[in-house]
Amino acid sequence: MNTDFDAIVVGSGVTGGWAAKELTEKGLKVLVLERGRALEHGKDYVTEHMPPWQIPFGGKPLRELYARDYPVQSQSFAFDETTRHFWMRDADQPYVQAAPFNWFRANVVGGKSLLWSRQVYRWSDLDFEANGRDGNGIDWPIRYRELEPWYAHVERFIGVSGQAEGLPQLPDGVFQPPMQMFALEKAAKQRIEAAFPERRLTIGRCANLTEALGDRGACHYCGVCQRGCSPGAYFSSLSSTLPAAAKTGRMTLRADSVVEGLDYDPAAGRLSGVRVIDSETGERRRFTSRLVFLCASTLASLQILLNSRSERFPHGLANGSGALGRYVMDHQEGGFAFGITTEFMGRYYRGYRPNGIYVPRFRNLDPARPDGDFLRGYGYQGMAIPLEGRLIATALPGFGAAFKDSLRQPPAWAMFLAAFTECLPYHDNRVMLDERLVDRYGIPQLRFDVRFRENEAKLNADSAAQAEAMLKAAGLQNVVSLARPSVPGDAIHEMGGACMGRDPQTSVLNAWNQAHEVPNLYVTDGAGMSSCGVVNPSLTFMALTARAADHAATRWRDGAV
């Protein structure tokens, strides 16, 4: 195998795939390194449409196995017996928790792009300006105007179904036709917006195609997204960006490649190579390139940077500021409300819509006129659910064909709203190396000390109370709400640790996701985020990656790297 490339991309998930696509299409010869096993789109989705009676033990959780090998991974919404083969065993990714943190990791080419919920929303200047406005964290070195064309660039390629709403706090994008709301959701929208004119309920903006796009087919509502999608109807790097990169003939993809560290050349002031361990053979190899894009996922990228120590950077690569590993964030998802109604008895739907509803942020929209005793805000994801089938069948009398036919007419519907609340960027929310804990390759592992604090608790309580008020306004009965704090990591929206900023004394990356102190290193996954906003972050990760790749390719053509 050739060991010298124009660029090396570490990671093959949502950002690694985008880096590979953009760099190869701009003429660079690219090596993609993925620590997980090889996976072929379509062919290796072995459980995609497996009927329930063919799933071992009916898909029931294997409690002893999960407790031993997957105590963290098995807590994910996307983990079960039809997806377990995509996930990493917890024993293979040990880490220390000074405070509880759930670190979810896939172990295949494509990473968590195969397992995500595909909710994609643009940030607004309300998000980009927040740090500078209220003095928490590092001020972003960019604003919405810098990222807007890259949002559009990404949306056109991945395909986003959604409804334009004209809200400044949730900018509209390039949308395919929206998925349709259920009857209860339509009624709830009308009633909530009448009771709370400043609030909006809309269909989720989802990276699932409602119209064919290129060689990808439209979603057929089969409802088993996390098992893999052979038509490519949902966006994953395995079905979209990696094939685009492969078509150029300039991508080499190497699976089972654990990155041990990045080598820094002090004479040149640049990276000189990437050290890799073959997870199958244990062989160590070194690859060289003019550019390195670190896209291993937020925490894995931080681990690589912290382990890439040298005389110049004894505390981690590009860490002259001391900010590496700090300001780690995740969304809190504890605010929740649920209610039922018999108003829509007999109303049904077709297929399994892989999407829900969304209520955009409505708190603290005007910085000059805050409307809560907390900073920032939250948004809601939710859905109407027919109370039929497996939810209630075991509690109803009956048998045979007539009984099964009766279950096709739901006796009632339920609806829930679940909040994602913003976590402030705290300097001492951090990850660091724990030299006493090494993995089977001898690589030091991470120690987590990330906590939600008073502001997050206030957001959580308010989001639960407002969710309850909205469901009651929508006509739901027996509404209950909860404000149970979640564990950091639960939302799988981890961000920060190598934050972007203007000042090299306080941040790790510049406005182009380029390391201040190592100019041929770009970090474009969630590690570069300077705050966590309210909405799901993956679209912003992809837009930042595409923008950074354009910057890097321009410098490469100009001979600057």
C-alpha positions in Angstrom: 0.0 0.0 0.0 1.1 3.5 -0.8 2.0 5.4 2.4 2.1 9.0 1.1 -1.0 11.0 0.3 -2.1 14.6 -0.3 -4.5 14.4 2.7 -5.3 11.9 5.4 -8.8 11.9 6.9 -9.2 10.2 10.2 -12.8 8.8 10.6 -15.5 7.8 8.0 -18.7 9.1 9.7 -20.7 12.2 8.8 -17.7 14.6 8.8 -15.0 12.1 7.6 -17.2 11.3 4.6 -17.6 14.9 3.8 -13.9 15.7 4.1 -13.1 12.7 1.8 -15.7 13.8 -0.8 -14.8 17.5 -0.9 -11.0 16.9 -1.0 -11.0 14.2 -3.6 -13.4 16.2 -5.8 -10.9 19.1 -5.6 -8.1 16.9 -6.9 -6.4 15.6 -3.8 -5.3 12.0 -3.3 -6.9 11.1 0.1 -6.4 8.2 2.6 -9.4 7.6 4.9 -8.6 5.8 8.1 -11.4 4.1 10.1 -10.8 2.1 13.3 -14.0 0.1 12.7 -14.4 -2.9 10.5 -15.2 -2.7 6.8 -18.8 -2.5 5.8 -20.3 -2.5 2.3 -23.5 -0.5 1.7 -26.5 -2.7 1.1 -24.7 -6.0 1.2 -23.8 -5.9 4.8 -27.1 -4.6 6.2 -27.8 -8.2 7.2 -30.8 -7.5 9.4 -32.3 -4.7 7.3 -35.7 -6.3 6.6 -35.4 -9.4 8.8 -38.9 -10.3 10.1 -39.4 -10.5 13.8 -39.7 -14.3 13.8 -36.2 -14.6 12.3 -34.5 -12.4 14.9 -32.9 -14.6 17.6 -35.0 -14.6 20.7 -37.5 -12.3 19.0 -35.0 -9.4 19.4 -35.3 -9.5 23.2 -32.3 -8.0 25.0 -29.6 -10.5 26.1 -29.3 -9.1 29.6 -26.1 -11.0 30.7 -24.3 -10.2 27.4 -25.3 -6.5 27.5 -24.3 -6.1 31.1 -20.9 -7.6 30.4 -20.0 -6.3 27.0 -22.3 -3.3 26.2 -23.4 -1.6 29.5 -23.1 1.8 27.9 -23.9 1.1 24.2 -27.0 -0.8 25.1 -28.6 2.4 26.5 -28.8 4.0 23.1 -32.2 4.2 21.3 -30.6 2.6 18.3 -29.1 -0.4 20.0 -30.8 -3.8 19.8 -30.2 -7.2 18.4 -30.7 -6.0 14.9 -27.9 -3.3 15.2 -25.6 -4.7 17.8 -23.0 -5.7 15.1 -22.6 -2.0 14.3 -21.6 -1.0 17.9 -18.3 -1.1 19.8 -17.9 -3.4 22.8 -17.5 -1.2 25.9 -14.6 -3.4 27.0 -12.7 -2.3 23.8 -13.2 1.4 24.7 -12.5 1.7 28.5 -12.7 5.2 30.0 -12.8 6.7 33.5 -15.8 8.7 34.8 -15.0 11.3 37.5 -18.7 12.2 36.7 -21.1 10.0 34.8 -20.8 10.2 31.0 -22.2 7.8 28.4 -19.9 7.5 25.4 -21.6 5.9 22.4 -19.4 4.6 19.6 -20.0 2.7 16.4 -17.4 0.3 15.2 -17.8 0.1 11.4 -17.1 2.1 8.3 -19.7 4.9 8.2 -19.7 5.2 12.0 -22.7 6.7 13.7 -24.0 8.0 10.4 -25.7 4.6 10.1 -27.4 5.0 13.5 -28.4 8.6 14.0 -31.9 10.0 14.0 -31.1 12.3 11.0 -32.6 15.5 12.4 -30.8 18.4 10.6 -31.3 22.0 11.5 -29.3 25.2 10.8 -27.9 27.3 13.5 -28.7 31.0 13.6 -26.8 34.0 14.8 -28.7 33.6 18.1 -26.5 30.5 18.6 -23.2 31.9 17.1 -23.4 35.1 19.0 -24.4 33.6 22.4 -20.9 33.1 23.9 -19.8 36.6 23.1 -23.1 38.1 24.3 -23.3 36.5 27.7 -19.6 35.9 28.3 -19.7 32.1 28.6 -17.1 30.1 26.7 -15.1 31.3 23.7 -16.7 33.7 21.2 -17.2 32.0 17.8 -14.9 33.4 15.1 -17.7 33.0 12.5 -21.3 34.0 12.2 -24.2 32.5 10.2 -23.4 34.5 7.1 -20.1 32.6 6.8 -21.7 29.2 7.0 -25.0 29.8 5.1 -23.7 28.9 1.7 -22.1 25.8 3.1 -25.4 24.7 4.8 -27.0 25.0 1.3 -24.2 23.0 -0.3 -24.6 20.2 2.2 -28.4 20.2 2.1 -28.5 19.9 -1.7 -26.3 16.8 -1.5 -27.7 14.9 1.5 -31.4 15.7 0.8 -33.4 17.3 3.6 -37.2 17.0 3.9 -38.7 19.9 5.7 -41.1 22.8 5.9 -39.9 26.5 5.6 -41.2 28.5 8.5 -39.5 31.9 8.2 -38.2 31.9 11.8 -35.0 33.9 12.5 -34.0 31.5 15.3 -34.3 28.5 12.9 -33.2 29.5 9.4 -34.9 27.8 6.5 -32.8 25.6 4.2 -32.9 23.8 0.9 -35.8 21.4 1.4 -37.4 18.5 -0.4 -41.2 18.2 0.2 -41.9 17.7 3.9 -43.3 14.5 5.4 -46.9 14.8 6.5 -48.1 15.3 10.1 -50.6 12.9 11.6 -54.1 14.2 12.3 -53.4 14.7 16.0 -50.2 16.6 15.2 -52.0 18.9 12.8 -54.7 19.7 15.4 -52.0 20.2 18.1 -50.1 22.6 15.8 -53.3 24.7 15.3 -54.2 24.8 19.0 -50.7 25.4 20.4 -50.0 28.2 18.0 -53.4 29.8 18.9 -52.7 29.6 22.6 -49.0 30.6 22.2 -48.7 32.8 19.2 -44.9 33.1 19.6 -44.4 29.3 19.3 -44.4 27.2 16.2 -44.9 23.4 15.7 -43.5 22.0 12.5 -42.6 18.7 10.9 -39.0 17.7 11.6 -36.3 18.6 9.2 -34.9 15.2 8.4 -32.1 13.8 6.2 -34.5 11.3 4.7 -35.4 11.7 1.0 -39.0 12.3 0.1 -37.9 12.4 -3.6 -35.2 10.4 -5.3 -31.9 12.1 -5.4 -29.2 10.9 -7.8 -28.9 7.1 -7.4 -30.6 7.2 -4.0 -34.3 6.3 -3.8 -37.0 8.0 -1.8 -37.9 6.7 1.7 -40.5 4.0 1.6 -41.4 4.2 5.3 -40.3 0.8 6.4 -39.4 2.0 9.8 -36.1 0.1 10.4 -33.7 2.9 9.6 -31.0 1.9 12.1 -30.5 -1.5 10.5 -29.1 0.2 7.3 -30.9 1.6 4.3 -30.2 -0.2 1.0 -32.0 2.4 -1.2 -29.9 5.2 0.5 -33.1 7.0 1.4 -31.5 8.3 4.6 -28.2 10.0 4.5 -25.1 8.1 5.7 -21.5 8.5 4.6 -21.6 4.8 3.5 -24.4 5.5 1.0 -23.5 9.0 -0.1 -20.3 10.9 0.5 -17.8 7.9 0.6 -19.2 6.6 -2.8 -18.9 10.1 -4.2 -15.2 10.2 -3.1 -14.6 6.7 -4.5 -16.0 7.7 -7.9 -13.1 10.2 -8.3 -10.6 7.4 -8.1 -8.6 9.4 -5.6 -9.7 7.8 -2.3 -8.1 4.9 -0.4 -10.2 3.6 2.4 -8.5 1.6 5.1 -10.6 0.0 7.8 -9.4 -1.7 11.1 -7.0 1.2 11.5 -6.6 2.6 15.0 -4.8 5.9 15.0 -2.2 5.9 17.8 -1.1 9.5 17.3 -0.1 12.3 15.0 3.6 13.1 14.5 4.7 16.7 14.7 7.9 18.0 13.0 9.2 20.9 15.0 11.6 22.1 12.3 8.8 22.4 9.8 6.2 23.4 12.4 3.7 20.9 10.8 2.4 17.4 11.1 4.7 14.9 9.4 2.8 11.6 9.7 0.0 9.5 11.2 0.8 6.4 13.2 -1.7 3.6 12.8 -2.2 0.2 14.4 -3.9 -2.6 12.4 -6.6 -3.9 14.8 -6.6 -7.3 13.1 -2.9 -8.0 13.0 -1.4 -5.6 15.5 1.0 -4.3 12.8 2.1 -0.6 13.2 2.4 1.6 10.1 3.0 5.2 9.4 1.3 7.3 6.7 2.4 10.7 5.5 0.5 13.6 3.9 0.5 17.3 3.4 -2.9 17.7 5.2 -4.6 15.9 8.0 -8.4 16.1 8.7 -9.3 14.8 12.1 -12.9 13.6 11.9 -12.9 10.7 14.3 -15.9 12.0 16.3 -15.6 14.6 19.1 -14.2 12.5 21.9 -12.1 10.1 19.8 -10.5 13.2 18.1 -9.7 14.7 21.5 -8.1 11.4 22.6 -5.9 11.4 19.5 -4.8 15.0 20.0 -4.1 14.5 23.7 -2.1 11.3 22.9 -0.1 13.1 20.2 2.5 14.6 22.6 5.9 15.9 21.7 8.6 18.1 23.2 6.9 21.1 21.5 3.4 20.0 22.8 3.9 18.0 26.0 0.2 18.3 26.9 -1.3 17.4 23.6 -1.0 18.5 20.0 -1.8 22.1 19.2 -2.4 22.7 23.0 -0.3 25.8 23.6 -3.4 27.5 24.9 -4.2 24.8 27.4 -7.7 24.7 26.1 -7.5 21.2 24.6 -10.0 18.9 26.3 -12.0 21.8 27.9 -15.5 23.2 27.3 -16.9 19.7 26.5 -20.7 19.8 26.1 -23.7 17.7 25.3 -27.4 18.5 25.1 -29.5 17.7 28.2 -32.7 15.8 27.3 -34.6 15.5 30.6 -37.6 17.8 30.1 -40.6 15.7 28.9 -44.4 15.7 28.8 -46.8 13.0 27.6 -50.6 12.9 27.2 -53.4 10.8 25.6 -56.6 11.6 23.7 -59.6 9.6 22.4 -60.5 12.5 20.1 -58.9 10.8 17.0 -60.2 7.3 17.5 -60.1 5.3 14.3 -57.7 7.8 12.6 -54.7 5.9 11.3 -51.6 6.4 9.2 -49.6 4.6 6.5 -46.1 3.3 6.9 -43.7 4.1 9.7 -42.7 7.8 9.3 -38.9 8.1 10.2 -39.4 11.6 11.5 -41.3 13.5 14.2 -42.4 17.0 14.9 -40.3 19.9 16.1 -41.0 23.0 18.3 -38.2 25.5 17.8 -36.7 27.6 20.5 -39.0 30.3 21.9 -37.2 31.3 25.1 -34.8 34.3 25.4 -35.1 35.1 21.7 -34.4 38.8 22.4 -31.2 39.1 24.3 -32.3 42.5 25.6 -35.5 41.0 27.0 -34.9 37.6 28.6 -38.0 35.7 29.6 -36.5 33.2 32.0 -34.2 33.0 35.0 -31.7 31.2 32.9 -29.4 31.7 29.9 -30.0 30.3 26.4 -32.9 28.0 25.6 -34.3 24.7 24.3 -36.3 23.1 21.5 -38.6 20.1 21.4 -38.8 16.9 19.4 -41.9 14.8 19.6 -44.5 12.7 17.9 -48.1 11.5 18.0 -48.3 7.7 18.6 -51.3 5.4 18.0 -51.9 3.3 21.2 -52.3 0.1 19.3 -50.4 -3.0 18.4 -47.6 -4.0 20.8 -48.2 -1.0 23.1 -51.6 -2.3 24.3 -52.3 -5.7 22.7 -51.0 -7.7 25.6 -53.4 -5.9 27.9 -56.5 -6.5 25.7 -58.7 -9.6 25.6 -59.0 -11.4 22.3 -57.6 -13.9 19.9 -57.3 -14.7 16.2 -58.0 -12.7 13.0 -60.9 -10.6 14.4 -58.7 -9.6 17.3 -55.8 -8.6 15.0 -58.2 -6.6 12.7 -59.5 -4.7 15.8 -55.9 -3.6 16.5 -55.8 -1.7 13.2 -58.2 0.8 14.6 -56.4 2.5 17.5 -58.7 3.2 20.4 -56.6 6.2 21.4 -53.6 8.3 20.5 -50.8 9.7 22.6 -48.4 12.5 22.1 -45.1 13.5 23.6 -42.7 16.5 23.6 -39.1 16.0 24.6 -36.7 18.9 25.1 -33.0 19.3 24.1 -31.7 22.0 26.3 -28.5 23.9 25.7 -25.4 23.2 28.0 -23.2 26.2 28.6 -19.6 25.9 27.7 -17.8 25.5 31.1 -14.0 25.7 31.2 -13.8 22.9 33.7 -16.1 20.5 31.8 -13.3 18.5 30.4 -11.7 15.2 29.3 -8.1 14.4 29.9 -5.8 11.3 29.6 -5.7 8.8 32.4 -2.2 7.2 32.2 -3.3 4.4 34.5 -5.8 3.1 32.0 -4.7 1.8 28.6 -6.5 -0.2 25.9 -5.3 -3.4 24.4 -2.9 -1.4 22.1 -1.3 0.4 25.1 -2.9 3.7 24.3 -3.9 5.9 27.3 -7.6 6.4 27.6 -9.8 9.3 28.5 -11.0 10.5 31.9 -14.3 12.4 31.9 -15.3 15.2 34.2 -18.4 16.7 32.5 -21.4 17.9 34.4 -24.7 19.7 33.9 -25.1 22.6 36.3 -27.6 25.1 37.8 -28.4 26.7 34.4 -29.1 23.4 32.8 -31.3 22.4 35.8 -33.4 25.6 35.3 -33.7 25.0 31.6 -34.8 21.4 32.3 -37.5 22.4 34.7 -38.9 25.1 32.5 -38.9 22.9 29.4 -40.9 20.2 31.2 -43.4 22.8 32.5 -43.9 24.4 29.1 -44.2 21.0 27.4 -47.0 20.2 29.8 -48.7 23.5 29.1 -48.6 23.0 25.3 -50.0 19.5 25.4 -52.9 20.6 27.6 -53.5 23.5 25.2 -53.5 20.9 22.4 -56.4 19.1 24.1 -54.5 16.1 25.5 -55.7 14.5 28.7 -53.9 12.9 31.6 -50.9 15.0 30.8 -47.8 14.3 32.9 -44.4 16.0 32.8 -41.0 15.0 34.0 -37.8 17.1 34.5 -35.4 14.2 35.1 -31.8 15.3 34.4 -30.1 13.2 31.8 -26.4 12.0 31.9 -24.0 13.9 29.7 -23.5 11.8 26.6 -27.1 10.6 26.5 -28.1 12.9 23.7 -25.1 11.7 21.6 -24.5 15.3 20.7 -21.1 15.7 22.3 -19.2 18.8 21.3 -16.2 20.9 22.3 -12.8 20.2 23.6 -10.8 21.8 20.7 -12.9 24.9 20.3 -12.7 27.5 17.5 -11.8 31.0 18.4 -9.9 34.1 17.3 -7.2 34.1 19.9 -4.6 31.3 19.9 -4.1 32.0 23.6 -7.6 30.8 24.5 -8.7 28.4 21.7 -7.3 25.5 19.6 -8.8 26.2 16.1 -9.2 29.3 14.0 -12.2 30.3 11.9 -11.5 27.6 9.3 -11.3 24.7 11.8 -7.5 24.9 11.3 -5.2 24.4 14.3 -3.7 27.8 15.3 -0.3 26.2 16.0 -0.3 23.4 13.4 -1.4 24.8 10.0 -1.8 21.5 8.2 -4.2 20.1 10.8 -7.9 20.6 10.5 -10.4 19.3 13.1 -13.9 19.4 11.7 -16.1 17.1 13.8 -17.9 18.2 17.0 -14.6 18.8 18.9 -14.3 22.2 17.2 -17.7 23.5 18.4 -17.4 26.5 20.8 -21.0 26.2 22.1 -23.7 23.5 21.6 -26.7 25.6 20.6 -30.2 24.1 20.9 -30.6 22.1 17.7 -29.1 18.8 16.6 -25.5 19.6 15.5 -24.7 17.2 12.6 -25.7 19.6 9.8 -23.4 22.2 11.3 -20.5 19.6 11.6 -21.0 18.8 7.9 -21.1 22.4 6.7 -18.0 23.3 8.7 -16.2 20.3 7.2 -17.1 21.3 3.6 -16.0 24.9 4.3 -12.7 23.8 5.9 -12.0 21.4 3.0 -12.5 24.2 0.5 -10.0 26.3 2.5 -7.5 23.5 2.8 -7.7 22.6 -0.9 -7.1 26.2 -1.9 -4.0 26.3 0.2 -2.9 23.0 -1.2 -3.2 24.2 -4.8 -1.4 27.4 -3.9 1.5 25.5 -2.4 0.9 26.8 1.1 0.9 23.3 2.6 
